[in-house]
Amino acid sequence: MASTIAVVGAGPGLGLSVARVFGGHGFDVALVARNKEKLDGLVTDLAQAGISAAAFPADIADPAQLTSALQQAAERFGRIDVLEFSPLAGLEMVQPQDVTLENLRPQTDALLYGAVTAAQAVLPAMREAGSGTLLFTTGSGAIDPVPMLASMNIAQAGARNWALNLHKALAGEGVYVASIAIGVMIGDQAPEGVPHRSADDIAQEYWELHTGREKAEHVISA
């Protein structure tokens, strides 16, 4: 039976590239995001590359939907061996002094509570098997806050802290956890002076983290 990666927050950029890299190494791919039509398009793209994939639509900010989607994925493919979590909660510009519960909640619901929900949906089976990988994607603002992204930084910093703590706690159980902070614009091109990396290039580093299984934190830089 092939190993399976669940890409939570799957889209046509980094998520698709991560799916291609792992799928290219023989993994089945479970794609989780809100828009079923877009997910079906990604499944078609992967199928054309000879990669077995399926779509599991869910609102990542809805714990019941996300848990159900990952349970369905595990039933479809056997179990989830790798979880890659990289959703977007909207790039809302909020200065630190303007953070409110109202503009913070969408970020925490998706980026922090979503990460916890996704992990708890797959972690029991990983711990029972004594193997598994959890890769949590944030931005570099989780480490060095960017004032105009204050609400996002709060949620991502919480997810980063928890991922690092989880890495420590599960180190002896065969389950590898890493926080990945992306500090560049993702794309083949960017405005002059803006550091960038292609999604395919970045995705290869996810594979190297999964196979190396050592670093608790990795920063993607130019």
N, C-alpha and C positions, 0 to 999 in steps of 0.2 A: 504494500500500500504506500502510495506517495505521501510525502509530508505536505502540510497545508499551511499557507500563510493567509491570515485575515488582514486586509488593508482597510482600516476604519477611517473614513473621510476620503475615500477614493475619488480621484478626479483625473482629468487628462494630463496633468503635470507630473508632480512627484509621485503620486499614488500609482499612476499607470507605469511609471518607470520602475518603481520598486516591484510591482507585480511582474514586469517583464524580466527583471534580473532574477528574482527568485523562481519564477516560472521557467526561465531558461536553465535553471539548475534542477529541474524536475519537480518543482512544487506545484500542487494544485493551488488555485487562488480564489479566495472568497472576498468579494468586493462589497463594502458596506458604505452607504451614503444615502442621502434623502431622495435624490431624483432617480427613479427607476429607469426612465428613458435614457439618461446619460450613462447609467451603469450598464445597461444592455449594450450600448455602443462600445463601452470599454471591453465587455465580454467578447464582442465580435472582433475587436482589434486583437485581443489576446489569442482568440481561436485561430486567426489568420497566421499567427506566429507559432501555432502548434501547442499553445498553452491551455490547459483545462481550467476554466474559470466559471464562476456563477455569481449572480447578483443577489444581494439580500438588502432590500431597501429599508431604511430606518432613519428616524430623526435622532441624531447622536445626542441631542440634549434631552431626549426622552428615555429615561432608564429602562422602562418596560419594553419599548420598541428595540432599543439597542441590545438588550439582553436576549430578547427573542430572536433577533437576526443572527446573533452569534451562536445561539443554540441550534438554530436551523442549519447554519454553516457546518457546525460540528457533526450534526446528524447526516448531512449530505456527504461530507468528505471523511468522516471517521473521527477526527479530532483536530483541534487547532494547535499546530506546533509552534507557530510564530504569530504574534500579534504586532502589527505596525499601526500606530495611532497618530494620525496627522490631520485632524479636521481644521476647517476654518470657521470662525464664529463671526466673520465680518470684520473688515479693517476699519473700525470706528476710531476716529481721532478724539481722544479724551485726555486732557491735561490732568496731572495728579490732583490739583485743587478742585477739579470739576468731577471727580469720581463720585458717583452716587450708587445706591443699591440698585437703582433701575438700569443704569448703563453698565454696571459690573455683572449683574446677574446673567445676561446672555453669554458672557465670556466664561464665567465659572461653570454654568450649566453644561456647556459644550466641552471646554478645554480641560477643566479640572474634574467635575463630577462625571463627565463622559469618560475620561481616562480611568477613573476608579471603577465605573460600571463595566467598561470593556474588560478590564483586567480581572475583575471578580467573576465574569462570565466564563473565562477560559482558564483561570489559575488553578482551580481545584483539580482539573484533569491533568494539568502540567505537573503539579506537585505529586499527584498519585503516580504518574509515570516516571517522575524523577528527571524530566527534561522539558525544555521549552525556552522560548525567547520572547521578551516583551520589549519593544522599542517605542519610546514615547518621543514624539517630535515637538519641539517648541521653537521659539525664536531666540536670538541672542539677547533680547530684552529681558528674558527670564533670568539672565545672569547680570547684565549691565543695563538697567532700565532706560527706556527711551521715553522722555516726558510726554510726547504726543500720543503714545500708545499705552497710557497708564493702566487702563482697565484690562487690556489684554495681557500686559506684563504681570499684573497681580495673579491672574489665573494661571498663566504659564509658569510663573515662579513657584506656585503651589504644586503644580504637576511635576516640575523638576525636582523639588524637594522630596516629594513622595517617591518618585522613581529612584532617586539616589538612596533613599532609606530602604526601599524595597530591594534594591541591589544588595545592600548589606545583609538584610534579613534572610534572603533566599540563597545566598552564595553557596551554602553547603547542601542545598537540595537539588542541584542540577538545573535550576531555572535561572537564566541569565536576564538581567534587566539593565537597560541603558537609557539615558536621557540624551537626546540629540538636539543641539541648539543650532539653528540655521542662521548664519550671520551674513548671508549674501542674498541678492535677488536671484530667484530661480528662473533661468531662461538662457537661451542661446545668445541673446543680445540684451543690452541694457543701455540707458542713457549714459552719456560720457561721464566718466568718473565714478560710476556706480559699480561696485564689485558684483560679479555674477558668476554663476556656474550653471551648467546644463543639468536638467533633471536626471538624465541618464548617468551623468558623471557622479552626481550626489548619491543616486541609488546604489551605485557600486560600493560606496562606503558603508551603506546599511548591511550589505552582504558580508563585507569584511568584519564588521562588528559582530554579526551573528556567528560567523565561523571562528573569529578570534576569541570571543566570549571573555574578555578581560576588563575593558574600560567601562566604568560606570557612567562616564560622560564624554561626549564627543562634540566638538564645535566645528561646524562646516564653515570654512573661510575661503577667501579667494586664493 
